[in-house]
Amino acid sequence: MTAVLSPQIVVAPSLTERCDSCGAAAKLEIALASGGNLAFCGHHANKYAGRLAPMAAKATLEDGFEWAGRSPSA
C-alpha cells in the first residue's frame, strides 16, 4: 500500500499575495517541500490541485476557500 501525504493545512483570515499565474488575489499559498513558495488564485489553485498537493509541505488557505487539493478529512 502506498501512503499519500497531505500538506499541513492552515486557514488564514486573508492573504496578501497575488497569483503567480495570473496576478489575481491569492486564495492559496503553498510552501514547497523542496523549498520556496507559490501563490494561486482560486481558479488556478483548483486547476493545479492534483500537482500542487503532493509537492506542498504547507498550504495556507484563505478562510472560506474550498481547495480541491485538501483531503476530505482535513
C-alpha positions as a printed NumPy array, in Angstrom:
array([[  0.   ,   0.   ,   0.   ],
       [  1.292,   3.479,  -0.881],
       [  0.79 ,   6.27 ,   1.651],
       [ -0.465,   9.56 ,   0.258],
       [  0.933,  12.528,   2.121],
       [ -1.112,  15.671,   2.603],
       [  0.339,  19.086,   3.273],
       [ -0.198,  20.769,   6.623],
       [ -3.303,  22.95 ,   6.116],
       [ -3.535,  26.383,   7.728],
       [ -6.513,  28.731,   7.355],
       [ -5.871,  32.485,   7.416],
       [ -8.445,  35.304,   7.545],
       [ -6.988,  36.78 ,   4.34 ],
       [ -3.929,  36.516,   2.099],
       [ -1.928,  39.421,   0.69 ],
       [ -0.075,  37.67 ,  -2.15 ],
       [ -1.031,  37.702,  -5.835],
       [ -1.444,  34.626,  -8.06 ],
       [  1.826,  33.559,  -9.669],
       [ -0.119,  32.524, -12.802],
       [ -2.401,  35.491, -13.481],
       [ -1.892,  38.197, -10.836],
       [ -5.345,  37.907,  -9.241],
       [ -5.732,  37.915,  -5.448],
       [ -4.329,  34.694,  -3.987],
       [ -6.609,  32.249,  -2.195],
       [ -3.845,  29.659,  -1.618],
       [ -0.181,  29.947,  -0.686],
       [  1.944,  26.821,  -0.588],
       [  5.372,  26.193,   0.863],
       [  7.053,  23.621,  -1.335],
       [  8.683,  20.609,   0.291],
       [ 11.758,  21.329,  -1.858],
       [ 11.857,  24.982,  -0.74 ],
       [ 10.219,  28.158,  -1.991],
       [  6.636,  29.399,  -2.013],
       [  3.909,  29.736,  -4.606],
       [  0.601,  31.62 ,  -4.538],
       [ -2.521,  30.969,  -6.612],
       [ -5.972,  32.469,  -7.13 ],
       [ -8.924,  30.141,  -6.537],
       [ -9.172,  29.174, -10.203],
       [ -5.52 ,  28.204, -10.611],
       [ -5.287,  26.614,  -7.14 ],
       [ -8.083,  24.195,  -8.032],
       [ -6.918,  23.715, -11.641],
       [ -3.469,  22.565, -10.463],
       [ -4.519,  20.959,  -7.143],
       [ -3.527,  17.458,  -8.246],
       [  0.04 ,  18.601,  -8.922],
       [  0.366,  21.076,  -6.036],
       [ -0.831,  18.958,  -3.108],
       [  1.912,  16.293,  -3.402],
       [  4.655,  18.973,  -3.645],
       [  3.426,  21.124,  -0.759],
       [  4.768,  20.874,   2.778],
       [  2.281,  23.509,   3.978],
       [ -0.793,  25.069,   2.392],
       [ -2.298,  28.312,   3.657],
       [ -5.898,  28.813,   2.525],
       [ -7.915,  31.978,   2.745],
       [-10.872,  31.493,   5.096],
       [-13.894,  30.287,   3.098],
       [-11.88 ,  28.977,   0.124],
       [-12.584,  25.326,  -0.723],
       [ -9.395,  23.928,  -2.253],
       [ -9.661,  20.776,  -4.384],
       [ -6.259,  19.633,  -3.036],
       [ -7.486,  19.435,   0.533],
       [ -8.237,  15.901,   1.67 ],
       [-11.822,  15.392,   2.919],
       [-10.631,  14.547,   6.433],
       [ -8.514,  17.742,   6.762]])
